[in-house]
């Protein structure tokens, strides 16, 4: 069997701002590497760092104030706060995330720092040949996925089972994947099958309830078209 390596990175944690290159800007912007959409919000921010695929910045607004300000700037957008640290910013056919992150030494007491990014994880696969694939990952609906490098059984040609605590409900996960034009999602009793229409790969999300704890296991499935 071919070896496989599987990496999922939370870009807002791994791609923190460097000390240099920070500047004030009149907008924040991000790109969805799967759908290709470029998205921006016209809002004045400080000490911005464009660390593609994320953008980090500081602003004198709490997470509640920032969520409200975004909908005032553009009434076509919807915002929801998750886990007291994420803001989901929804358009008609896409969704992006803001995460409150650690402040810089230069930040003032009334300022907070955020990372703006598309909710995407990158998987390295060695079947049938070495390549990287992108899949949408609902970071705001799960816990414990920051800075994870997952090493599966090397005898398995495809990544298998990464288990996380689920913050949202199964319906929240279904609604998340239904947002994206490049996704097809099928719902079963305790699982979702998500297809990335751009690269043909599928991902199964299997949910398990143990008393008050809901967990979700992510499994990448073989591209049947390759």
C-alpha positions, 0 to 999 in steps of 0.5 A: 500500500502506498504511504500517505501523509495528512496535514490540516493547518488552521491558517490563522494559527500557523500564519501569524503576522511577522514583525515587519510589513505591518500597515494600516489599510482601508479594507480586508480581503481573502481568497477562496482557493477552491472556488476562486472567489476574492472577497473584501470588506471595506473597513479601516484596520491597523497593523495588517499583514497579508500572510496569504491565504490569511490576513491578520489585522488589529482594530478597536472593536470587540468581536461583537462590535466587529460582527455588527459593523460588518453587517452595517457596512454591507447589509447583504452579508450575514454574521454569526459569532461562534465559540466566542472567538469566531465570526462567520461572514456569509454571502449568497454562495460562500462563507469566510471566517474571522478568528480573534487571535493573540494581540501584538505588543503594539496593540493598544488596550482597546484593540483586538486582533483578528485573522481573516481566512477561507475555511479550508484545510490542505491534505497531502496525499500519496495516492495515486501520486503525490499531491495536495488537495483542499477541502472546506473545514468548518473550524468554527464548528469544531474544537481542538483543530489548531496547529494539528499534523495528523499522521495516519497508518502508513499502510493506508493509501488515504488519510483516515479518521481525525476525530474532533469535538463538535461545537455545532449540530449536524445541521450546522455542519450541513448548512455550512457545506451547503453554502459553497457552490463547489460542494455537494453534500449528502446527509444521512442519519449520523454522517455527511458525505461532502464532495469537492466538485473541483477536485473530485475528492469526497470527505465523510463526516461521521458524528457520534453522541456520548452523553453531552459530547458530540464528536465528528470524525473526518475521513478523506475518501478516494477520488473515484474518477482518477 
